[in-house]
Amino acid sequence: MIKVVTASDSARSNRANILIIDEFRMVDQTIIATVLKKFLTAEREPGFLNKDKYKKLRSTDIAQYNKYKERNKEMYLSSAYYKKHWSWEKTKTYCAAMLDDRRSYFLCGLPYQLSIKEGILNAEQVADEMSEADFSQIIWDMESGCLWHGESDDALFSYSSLIDARAIKTAFYPHSVTDYYPALKNPTKKNGEIRVLAVDIAVMASKKNKNDATAIHILQLLPTSNSQYIRNLVYSENFEGGHSETQAITIRRLFENLECDYIVIDTNGVGNGVYDELVKDLVDPVTGELYPAFTCMNDEAMAEKYKGSSRNPRKVIYSIKASAKFNSDCAYLLKDNLMRGKTRLLINEKDADDILKQSKTFRGLDEEIKANILMPYIQTALLVNELVNLKYETNGSLIKIMERGNERKDRYSALAYGNYFATELERTIVKHKKAKLNDNFIFEFRAPSLRTS
């Protein structure tokens, strides 16, 4: 008999002789130890043990009798992962035990080359996937190559701190998702809550440079009692670059859909073209909605580029013109806030899927809609991969963040910008409190109070 159960606390009291845990690295280690392994209590006793010969043996030589019983088995299946994860320790334990002839352990890896050899996987398909602009060698090695990945000495962000940061259960969504699944309607803003859209821009996909992509994050800033903000990363998307106007409309659509308050964008390079579109009146070709032009809040020269029709535009764009010091500050701040629990990320996509599947309505949705609902969680997993694989070098007190090979850092950059902006808001709170201004100042500060240079 084969019985399938959910790897959760609700599976208690089940029993088995062979325990197979698929994708075991995604199962809580405590659940494996306290629930799943407890399935293997009594061993299977073949029927012949009921014969008188063996019944007598049971009472006279229990050790010999037990040799005829079938020992229970555990099987763990998974792709490889990061060496900081507990599953790596489990793998090493099995490997060491397998090398001990006195113990009954076995460990093997079946990489993609075997699938190609056996005709299960098409070699041309693999080659095409490896040539795609968003191909990640590290993710491929872990998922398909049976290679575990460890943080190197030049990694700034630790996997353990990032896993601890994955605490947000509920993502935010644009109308394109909530229209199909109203249960995901975004929550009403809390008192003092601020929503920031942070973006790192790529204008177009590049065959030469695979590092170009546009990353957009929505940060929910929740005020604390000590004039700080908890930064919850509640929505993410990433796409190959496109026309500046198209990207500006995407940004404005998300800004309105998710009730954002500020846009943080790097205007030093290709992002300058998208900024030029954001300071114009735009019409959404999908919804027909008119988006009035915004203007810059922290750079007078950038504010002069305003081309909108309103004489009193909203000052919501925070222009970043990054310098070496600014980039270093961003890196230090993000690392510190992740370690302190001030910057929090969405939970694992499997855990999110398990929660969502509790809804009958969700289970009945089209698979494409389900994928769109899970996408912010998947994007968060890709962000974690990106952060772990960034390297850095020091120059005096400054650090420089760099990609490895064809890996990207667009998701990192967008998050670092948004986190930095939240820190600037905190500094403004302290400044205004010292000046004994009223509690509503946060929506009233102007350009001179926030600068990046």
Secondary structure as a PSIPRED ss2 file (coil, helix, strand):
# PSIPRED VFORMAT (PSIPRED V4.0)

   1 M C   1.000  0.000  0.000
   2 I C   1.000  0.000  0.000
   3 K C   1.000  0.000  0.000
   4 V C   1.000  0.000  0.000
   5 V C   1.000  0.000  0.000
   6 T C   1.000  0.000  0.000
   7 A C   1.000  0.000  0.000
   8 S C   1.000  0.000  0.000
   9 D H   0.000  1.000  0.000
  10 S H   0.000  1.000  0.000
  11 A H   0.000  1.000  0.000
  12 R C   1.000  0.000  0.000
  13 S C   1.000  0.000  0.000
  14 N C   1.000  0.000  0.000
  15 R C   1.000  0.000  0.000
  16 A C   1.000  0.000  0.000
  17 N C   1.000  0.000  0.000
  18 I E   0.000  0.000  1.000
  19 L E   0.000  0.000  1.000
  20 I E   0.000  0.000  1.000
  21 I E   0.000  0.000  1.000
  22 D E   0.000  0.000  1.000
  23 E C   1.000  0.000  0.000
  24 F H   0.000  1.000  0.000
  25 R H   0.000  1.000  0.000
  26 M H   0.000  1.000  0.000
  27 V C   1.000  0.000  0.000
  28 D C   1.000  0.000  0.000
  29 Q H   0.000  1.000  0.000
  30 T H   0.000  1.000  0.000
  31 I H   0.000  1.000  0.000
  32 I H   0.000  1.000  0.000
  33 A H   0.000  1.000  0.000
  34 T H   0.000  1.000  0.000
  35 V H   0.000  1.000  0.000
  36 L H   0.000  1.000  0.000
  37 K H   0.000  1.000  0.000
  38 K H   0.000  1.000  0.000
  39 F H   0.000  1.000  0.000
  40 L C   1.000  0.000  0.000
  41 T C   1.000  0.000  0.000
  42 A C   1.000  0.000  0.000
  43 E C   1.000  0.000  0.000
  44 R E   0.000  0.000  1.000
  45 E C   1.000  0.000  0.000
  46 P C   1.000  0.000  0.000
  47 G H   0.000  1.000  0.000
  48 F H   0.000  1.000  0.000
  49 L H   0.000  1.000  0.000
  50 N H   0.000  1.000  0.000
  51 K C   1.000  0.000  0.000
  52 D H   0.000  1.000  0.000
  53 K H   0.000  1.000  0.000
  54 Y H   0.000  1.000  0.000
  55 K H   0.000  1.000  0.000
  56 K H   0.000  1.000  0.000
  57 L H   0.000  1.000  0.000
  58 R H   0.000  1.000  0.000
  59 S H   0.000  1.000  0.000
  60 T H   0.000  1.000  0.000
  61 D C   1.000  0.000  0.000
  62 I H   0.000  1.000  0.000
  63 A H   0.000  1.000  0.000
  64 Q H   0.000  1.000  0.000
  65 Y H   0.000  1.000  0.000
  66 N H   0.000  1.000  0.000
  67 K C   1.000  0.000  0.000
  68 Y C   1.000  0.000  0.000
  69 K C   1.000  0.000  0.000
  70 E E   0.000  0.000  1.000
  71 R C   1.000  0.000  0.000
  72 N C   1.000  0.000  0.000
  73 K E   0.000  0.000  1.000
  74 E E   0.000  0.000  1.000
  75 M E   0.000  0.000  1.000
  76 Y E   0.000  0.000  1.000
  77 L E   0.000  0.000  1.000
  78 S C   1.000  0.000  0.000
  79 S C   1.000  0.000  0.000
  80 A C   1.000  0.000  0.000
  81 Y C   1.000  0.000  0.000
  82 Y E   0.000  0.000  1.000
  83 K C   1.000  0.000  0.000
  84 K C   1.000  0.000  0.000
  85 H C   1.000  0.000  0.000
  86 W H   0.000  1.000  0.000
  87 S H   0.000  1.000  0.000
  88 W H   0.000  1.000  0.000
  89 E H   0.000  1.000  0.000
  90 K H   0.000  1.000  0.000
  91 T H   0.000  1.000  0.000
  92 K H   0.000  1.000  0.000
  93 T H   0.000  1.000  0.000
  94 Y H   0.000  1.000  0.000
  95 C H   0.000  1.000  0.000
  96 A H   0.000  1.000  0.000
  97 A H   0.000  1.000  0.000
  98 M H   0.000  1.000  0.000
  99 L C   1.000  0.000  0.000
 100 D C   1.000  0.000  0.000
 101 D C   1.000  0.000  0.000
 102 R C   1.000  0.000  0.000
 103 R C   1.000  0.000  0.000
 104 S C   1.000  0.000  0.000
 105 Y C   1.000  0.000  0.000
 106 F C   1.000  0.000  0.000
 107 L C   1.000  0.000  0.000
 108 C C   1.000  0.000  0.000
 109 G C   1.000  0.000  0.000
 110 L C   1.000  0.000  0.000
 111 P C   1.000  0.000  0.000
 112 Y H   0.000  1.000  0.000
 113 Q H   0.000  1.000  0.000
 114 L H   0.000  1.000  0.000
 115 S H   0.000  1.000  0.000
 116 I H   0.000  1.000  0.000
 117 K H   0.000  1.000  0.000
 118 E C   1.000  0.000  0.000
 119 G C   1.000  0.000  0.000
 120 I C   1.000  0.000  0.000
 121 L C   1.000  0.000  0.000
 122 N C   1.000  0.000  0.000
 123 A H   0.000  1.000  0.000
 124 E H   0.000  1.000  0.000
 125 Q H   0.000  1.000  0.000
 126 V H   0.000  1.000  0.000
 127 A H   0.000  1.000  0.000
 128 D H   0.000  1.000  0.000
 129 E H   0.000  1.000  0.000
 130 M H   0.000  1.000  0.000
 131 S H   0.000  1.000  0.000
 132 E C   1.000  0.000  0.000
 133 A C   1.000  0.000  0.000
 134 D C   1.000  0.000  0.000
 135 F C   1.000  0.000  0.000
 136 S C   1.000  0.000  0.000
 137 Q H   0.000  1.000  0.000
 138 I H   0.000  1.000  0.000
 139 I H   0.000  1.000  0.000
 140 W H   0.000  1.000  0.000
 141 D H   0.000  1.000  0.000
 142 M H   0.000  1.000  0.000
 143 E H   0.000  1.000  0.000
 144 S H   0.000  1.000  0.000
 145 G C   1.000  0.000  0.000
 146 C C   1.000  0.000  0.000
 147 L C   1.000  0.000  0.000
 148 W C   1.000  0.000  0.000
 149 H E   0.000  0.000  1.000
 150 G C   1.000  0.000  0.000
 151 E C   1.000  0.000  0.000
 152 S C   1.000  0.000  0.000
 153 D C   1.000  0.000  0.000
 154 D C   1.000  0.000  0.000
 155 A E   0.000  0.000  1.000
 156 L C   1.000  0.000  0.000
 157 F C   1.000  0.000  0.000
 158 S C   1.000  0.000  0.000
 159 Y H   0.000  1.000  0.000
 160 S H   0.000  1.000  0.000
 161 S H   0.000  1.000  0.000
 162 L H   0.000  1.000  0.000
 163 I H   0.000  1.000  0.000
 164 D H   0.000  1.000  0.000
 165 A H   0.000  1.000  0.000
 166 R E   0.000  0.000  1.000
 167 A E   0.000  0.000  1.000
 168 I E   0.000  0.000  1.000
 169 K C   1.000  0.000  0.000
 170 T C   1.000  0.000  0.000
 171 A C   1.000  0.000  0.000
 172 F C   1.000  0.000  0.000
 173 Y C   1.000  0.000  0.000
 174 P C   1.000  0.000  0.000
 175 H H   0.000  1.000  0.000
 176 S H   0.000  1.000  0.000
 177 V H   0.000  1.000  0.000
 178 T H   0.000  1.000  0.000
 179 D C   1.000  0.000  0.000
 180 Y C   1.000  0.000  0.000
 181 Y C   1.000  0.000  0.000
 182 P H   0.000  1.000  0.000
 183 A H   0.000  1.000  0.000
 184 L H   0.000  1.000  0.000
 185 K C   1.000  0.000  0.000
 186 N C   1.000  0.000  0.000
 187 P C   1.000  0.000  0.000
 188 T C   1.000  0.000  0.000
 189 K C   1.000  0.000  0.000
 190 K C   1.000  0.000  0.000
 191 N C   1.000  0.000  0.000
 192 G C   1.000  0.000  0.000
 193 E C   1.000  0.000  0.000
 194 I E   0.000  0.000  1.000
 195 R E   0.000  0.000  1.000
 196 V E   0.000  0.000  1.000
 197 L E   0.000  0.000  1.000
 198 A E   0.000  0.000  1.000
 199 V E   0.000  0.000  1.000
 200 D E   0.000  0.000  1.000
 201 I C   1.000  0.000  0.000
 202 A C   1.000  0.000  0.000
 203 V C   1.000  0.000  0.000
 204 M C   1.000  0.000  0.000
 205 A C   1.000  0.000  0.000
 206 S C   1.000  0.000  0.000
 207 K C   1.000  0.000  0.000
 208 K C   1.000  0.000  0.000
 209 N C   1.000  0.000  0.000
 210 K C   1.000  0.000  0.000
 211 N C   1.000  0.000  0.000
 212 D C   1.000  0.000  0.000
 213 A C   1.000  0.000  0.000
 214 T E   0.000  0.000  1.000
 215 A E   0.000  0.000  1.000
 216 I E   0.000  0.000  1.000
 217 H E   0.000  0.000  1.000
 218 I E   0.000  0.000  1.000
 219 L E   0.000  0.000  1.000
 220 Q E   0.000  0.000  1.000
 221 L E   0.000  0.000  1.000
 222 L E   0.000  0.000  1.000
 223 P E   0.000  0.000  1.000
 224 T C   1.000  0.000  0.000
 225 S C   1.000  0.000  0.000
 226 N C   1.000  0.000  0.000
 227 S C   1.000  0.000  0.000
 228 Q C   1.000  0.000  0.000
 229 Y E   0.000  0.000  1.000
 230 I E   0.000  0.000  1.000
 231 R E   0.000  0.000  1.000
 232 N E   0.000  0.000  1.000
 233 L E   0.000  0.000  1.000
 234 V E   0.000  0.000  1.000
 235 Y E   0.000  0.000  1.000
 236 S E   0.000  0.000  1.000
 237 E E   0.000  0.000  1.000
 238 N E   0.000  0.000  1.000
 239 F E   0.000  0.000  1.000
 240 E C   1.000  0.000  0.000
 241 G C   1.000  0.000  0.000
 242 G C   1.000  0.000  0.000
 243 H C   1.000  0.000  0.000
 244 S H   0.000  1.000  0.000
 245 E H   0.000  1.000  0.000
 246 T H   0.000  1.000  0.000
 247 Q H   0.000  1.000  0.000
 248 A H   0.000  1.000  0.000
 249 I H   0.000  1.000  0.000
 250 T H   0.000  1.000  0.000
 251 I H   0.000  1.000  0.000
 252 R H   0.000  1.000  0.000
 253 R H   0.000  1.000  0.000
 254 L H   0.000  1.000  0.000
 255 F H   0.000  1.000  0.000
 256 E H   0.000  1.000  0.000
 257 N H   0.000  1.000  0.000
 258 L C   1.000  0.000  0.000
 259 E C   1.000  0.000  0.000
 260 C C   1.000  0.000  0.000
 261 D C   1.000  0.000  0.000
 262 Y E   0.000  0.000  1.000
 263 I E   0.000  0.000  1.000
 264 V E   0.000  0.000  1.000
 265 I E   0.000  0.000  1.000
 266 D E   0.000  0.000  1.000
 267 T C   1.000  0.000  0.000
 268 N C   1.000  0.000  0.000
 269 G C   1.000  0.000  0.000
 270 V C   1.000  0.000  0.000
 271 G H   0.000  1.000  0.000
 272 N H   0.000  1.000  0.000
 273 G H   0.000  1.000  0.000
 274 V H   0.000  1.000  0.000
 275 Y H   0.000  1.000  0.000
 276 D H   0.000  1.000  0.000
 277 E H   0.000  1.000  0.000
 278 L H   0.000  1.000  0.000
 279 V C   1.000  0.000  0.000
 280 K C   1.000  0.000  0.000
 281 D C   1.000  0.000  0.000
 282 L E   0.000  0.000  1.000
 283 V E   0.000  0.000  1.000
 284 D C   1.000  0.000  0.000
 285 P C   1.000  0.000  0.000
 286 V C   1.000  0.000  0.000
 287 T C   1.000  0.000  0.000
 288 G C   1.000  0.000  0.000
 289 E C   1.000  0.000  0.000
 290 L E   0.000  0.000  1.000
 291 Y E   0.000  0.000  1.000
 292 P C   1.000  0.000  0.000
 293 A C   1.000  0.000  0.000
 294 F E   0.000  0.000  1.000
 295 T E   0.000  0.000  1.000
 296 C E   0.000  0.000  1.000
 297 M C   1.000  0.000  0.000
 298 N C   1.000  0.000  0.000
 299 D C   1.000  0.000  0.000
 300 E H   0.000  1.000  0.000
 301 A H   0.000  1.000  0.000
 302 M H   0.000  1.000  0.000
 303 A H   0.000  1.000  0.000
 304 E C   1.000  0.000  0.000
 305 K C   1.000  0.000  0.000
 306 Y C   1.000  0.000  0.000
 307 K C   1.000  0.000  0.000
 308 G C   1.000  0.000  0.000
 309 S C   1.000  0.000  0.000
 310 S C   1.000  0.000  0.000
 311 R C   1.000  0.000  0.000
 312 N C   1.000  0.000  0.000
 313 P C   1.000  0.000  0.000
 314 R E   0.000  0.000  1.000
 315 K E   0.000  0.000  1.000
 316 V E   0.000  0.000  1.000
 317 I E   0.000  0.000  1.000
 318 Y E   0.000  0.000  1.000
 319 S E   0.000  0.000  1.000
 320 I E   0.000  0.000  1.000
 321 K C   1.000  0.000  0.000
 322 A C   1.000  0.000  0.000
 323 S C   1.000  0.000  0.000
 324 A H   0.000  1.000  0.000
 325 K H   0.000  1.000  0.000
 326 F H   0.000  1.000  0.000
 327 N H   0.000  1.000  0.000
 328 S H   0.000  1.000  0.000
 329 D H   0.000  1.000  0.000
 330 C H   0.000  1.000  0.000
 331 A H   0.000  1.000  0.000
 332 Y H   0.000  1.000  0.000
 333 L H   0.000  1.000  0.000
 334 L H   0.000  1.000  0.000
 335 K H   0.000  1.000  0.000
 336 D H   0.000  1.000  0.000
 337 N H   0.000  1.000  0.000
 338 L H   0.000  1.000  0.000
 339 M H   0.000  1.000  0.000
 340 R H   0.000  1.000  0.000
 341 G C   1.000  0.000  0.000
 342 K C   1.000  0.000  0.000
 343 T E   0.000  0.000  1.000
 344 R E   0.000  0.000  1.000
 345 L E   0.000  0.000  1.000
 346 L E   0.000  0.000  1.000
 347 I C   1.000  0.000  0.000
 348 N C   1.000  0.000  0.000
 349 E H   0.000  1.000  0.000
 350 K H   0.000  1.000  0.000
 351 D H   0.000  1.000  0.000
 352 A H   0.000  1.000  0.000
 353 D H   0.000  1.000  0.000
 354 D H   0.000  1.000  0.000
 355 I H   0.000  1.000  0.000
 356 L H   0.000  1.000  0.000
 357 K C   1.000  0.000  0.000
 358 Q C   1.000  0.000  0.000
 359 S C   1.000  0.000  0.000
 360 K H   0.000  1.000  0.000
 361 T H   0.000  1.000  0.000
 362 F H   0.000  1.000  0.000
 363 R H   0.000  1.000  0.000
 364 G C   1.000  0.000  0.000
 365 L C   1.000  0.000  0.000
 366 D C   1.000  0.000  0.000
 367 E H   0.000  1.000  0.000
 368 E H   0.000  1.000  0.000
 369 I H   0.000  1.000  0.000
 370 K H   0.000  1.000  0.000
 371 A H   0.000  1.000  0.000
 372 N H   0.000  1.000  0.000
 373 I H   0.000  1.000  0.000
 374 L H   0.000  1.000  0.000
 375 M H   0.000  1.000  0.000
 376 P H   0.000  1.000  0.000
 377 Y H   0.000  1.000  0.000
 378 I H   0.000  1.000  0.000
 379 Q H   0.000  1.000  0.000
 380 T H   0.000  1.000  0.000
 381 A H   0.000  1.000  0.000
 382 L H   0.000  1.000  0.000
 383 L H   0.000  1.000  0.000
 384 V H   0.000  1.000  0.000
 385 N H   0.000  1.000  0.000
 386 E H   0.000  1.000  0.000
 387 L H   0.000  1.000  0.000
 388 V H   0.000  1.000  0.000
 389 N C   1.000  0.000  0.000
 390 L C   1.000  0.000  0.000
 391 K E   0.000  0.000  1.000
 392 Y E   0.000  0.000  1.000
 393 E E   0.000  0.000  1.000
 394 T E   0.000  0.000  1.000
 395 N E   0.000  0.000  1.000
 396 G C   1.000  0.000  0.000
 397 S C   1.000  0.000  0.000
 398 L E   0.000  0.000  1.000
 399 I E   0.000  0.000  1.000
 400 K E   0.000  0.000  1.000
 401 I E   0.000  0.000  1.000
 402 M E   0.000  0.000  1.000
 403 E C   1.000  0.000  0.000
 404 R C   1.000  0.000  0.000
 405 G C   1.000  0.000  0.000
 406 N C   1.000  0.000  0.000
 407 E C   1.000  0.000  0.000
 408 R C   1.000  0.000  0.000
 409 K C   1.000  0.000  0.000
 410 D H   0.000  1.000  0.000
 411 R H   0.000  1.000  0.000
 412 Y H   0.000  1.000  0.000
 413 S H   0.000  1.000  0.000
 414 A H   0.000  1.000  0.000
 415 L H   0.000  1.000  0.000
 416 A H   0.000  1.000  0.000
 417 Y H   0.000  1.000  0.000
 418 G H   0.000  1.000  0.000
 419 N H   0.000  1.000  0.000
 420 Y H   0.000  1.000  0.000
 421 F H   0.000  1.000  0.000
 422 A H   0.000  1.000  0.000
 423 T H   0.000  1.000  0.000
 424 E H   0.000  1.000  0.000
 425 L H   0.000  1.000  0.000
 426 E H   0.000  1.000  0.000
 427 R H   0.000  1.000  0.000
 428 T H   0.000  1.000  0.000
 429 I H   0.000  1.000  0.000
 430 V H   0.000  1.000  0.000
 431 K H   0.000  1.000  0.000
 432 H H   0.000  1.000  0.000
 433 K H   0.000  1.000  0.000
 434 K H   0.000  1.000  0.000
 435 A C   1.000  0.000  0.000
 436 K C   1.000  0.000  0.000
 437 L C   1.000  0.000  0.000
 438 N C   1.000  0.000  0.000
 439 D C   1.000  0.000  0.000
 440 N C   1.000  0.000  0.000
 441 F H   0.000  1.000  0.000
 442 I H   0.000  1.000  0.000
 443 F H   0.000  1.000  0.000
 444 E C   1.000  0.000  0.000
 445 F C   1.000  0.000  0.000
 446 R C   1.000  0.000  0.000
 447 A H   0.000  1.000  0.000
 448 P H   0.000  1.000  0.000
 449 S H   0.000  1.000  0.000
 450 L C   1.000  0.000  0.000
 451 R C   1.000  0.000  0.000
 452 T C   1.000  0.000  0.000
 453 S C   1.000  0.000  0.000
